[in-house]
Amino acid sequence: IKVTGTIPPTVTGTPPTPVTPATPIAGTSFDFVAKVCEAKWYSGAGGLPCPGTNGDAKGFVLVTNPSKLENGTNDSRTGLVTVPQNINNGYFQGIYPSYKVKSGDKFRSIINCEYGATSCYVVFKLEYAITGSSNVQTFWAFVEKYEGQYYSADIDLTALVGQDVKFILSVYATGSPVGDRALWVAPIIYN
């Protein structure tokens, strides 16, 4: 699936309150949770703070530890709860700092809806833009509905080797966003 778009302009104003970064997972090349507030977060409402405010209708990101999976079990690793803007087909995305993709790199995360979010029905996307370009492309997408299961993503990044890339974690509502609480558990790039 290839979807194109553009990166929103840089947001200016008062910087958000810093969040204590998570300790990067050992052996990783890039830890999305540890760099959560280095990312620029957006929805259709514009630029948003990091961390967000639970319940913000504009969309938000929260760091969670432990991560409570859709099947009710706790994963001891830190995760990101991402919630799209509260409009029909709303979205929420974080544009991360540039990373040079190396041979053997893979994106890994457990993806699912947060436990108890029974009306959650979203599309998870790993999107990217080559540094210096505003052209956004979808590298991988997965449709997730609350059904008591989770998916272990292990995505080969070979197609991007040698390029400086801004990875984008995105969540899109499938119609109504009510109850959409998308959970990325330990999202990393590892080699």
N, C-alpha and C positions, 0 to 999 in steps of 0.2 A: 504494500500500500504506500503510495507516495502522495502526500498532501503538501502543498506549498503555502507560504504565507510570508509575513515579514516580522522582524523583531520590533517590538514597540520602542519608542524613544526612551532615553534615560529619564528617570524620574528625579526631580530636584526637590529640595526642601529640607526639613529637619530630618536627620538620620534616625532610623529606628533604634529603639532600646536594644543594646546588644544582648544576645542570648549566649549562655555558656555553651561553647561547642562540645559536642560529644567527642569522646576519644576515638580517633580513627581505628577501624578494624585492622588488626595486624595483617600484614602481607598484601594490603590493597594499594592500588595506584591512585585511586581517587575515591573518596568517601563522601557521598552526597549528603549524609546526615551531618557529618563534621563541618561541611561547608554550607549548611542550609542558609545561613544569613549572609553568606557571600553571594548567593544567588539573588537575582532581581525577580520578584514575584508580581504576577499580573493576573487580571481577569478582564472581562469586558468593561469593568468599572475603572480600569487603569492600574497604576502601580499600587502595591499594597505592602504593609509592614511585615517584618519578620522578627520574632514570631508573630503570628496573627492573633486575633481574638476569637475564641471559640464562639460560634454563632453569628459571626459577621456575615451579613447578607452579600457582601461584595466577594466573598471567598476568603479562604485562609489556609495557612500551614501551621501545624503544631508538631513538636517533637514529643514522642511518646516512648517511655521505657518503664516496664516491659511493654512489648507490643502484643496486644491481645488479638489473636487471630480469629477469623470468622468462625472457626470450629470450636471456639471457646478456650483453646489452650493459650498459655502465655509463651511468647518467644522472648528470651532474655535480651535479645539484641534491640538496639534502639531503632525506631522507625519514624516515618513521616506520615501524619494524617493530612491529606490534602482534600479540600472541600471546594467544589466549583461554585461560581457565582450563583446566587439564588434566583435564576431566571431560566426559562425553558431553554434547554440545550446550552446552558452556561458552561464555562470552562475555568480552569485555574492552572497556571504554569509558573515554573521557576526556571530562569535562564542562568545557568552556572558559568563561572569563569572558564576561560579557555584552557583546554587540555590537549596535549599532543598525543594522539593515539599511537600505541606501539604494537608491533607484531605480537600476537598472542593475547591481546586484551579482550576481555569479555565483560559485558554488563551483567550483574547478578542482583536479584532481589526476590523476595517473596511478595507477591501482590495478592490482595484480597480486599474485601470490604471490612471495615473495623467491626469487631464483635458487637452485636446488638443493633447494627445499622441495617435492619431487615428489609428496608425499601431501597437500599443502595443498588444502582444499576448504572455503571460507568464504563468509559473506555479509557484505559491506561495507555499512554503513548510515551515512547522515548523518541524525542525529536532532537534535531540538531541544526546548527548553522555553522558553516565554515567561518572562522574568525575573519572579520573584515567584510563579511557579507551579511545582509539582512534577510536573505532567502532561507526560510525555515522549511525543513523536509522531515517527514516521518521516517524513522529508521525501523521502528517496531511498534505494533499496537496489539492490545488484548482487551476483549470485551469481558467484563466481570459483573456478574449478578450475585447477590447474596443467596447462597445455596448451601452454606456450611462447609465450603471447601476453600482451598487456596491454590495458587499456581506458583511454582518455582521457576522464575525466568532465568535463563542462562544464555545470553545473546552474544554471538560472535561479532566483534567489531572490525573484522579484517578489511571490510570495504572502505574503512576510514583511516587505515594505517598511514602514518606520516603526515597527517593533516592536523592542524590546530583547530579544534572543534569546541563550540559552546554547546554542551548538552542541555536539553530542556526536558524536565519532568512535567508532563501534562496530564490532566484528568478532564474528561469531557462528560457532562451529563447526557444521558440518552433520553431526551424529553425532559420530564420534570426532575429537578435537582433535589427534591425533598428527600431527606435521609441519606444523601450521597456522602459517604465518609470513606474515601479511598485510602488504604493503608499500604505504603511501601515499606517493607521490613528490610533493614540493612541494605539499602541500595548502594552498590559499589561498582567500581571497575577494578577487576583483578587481572593479574597476568600469571 
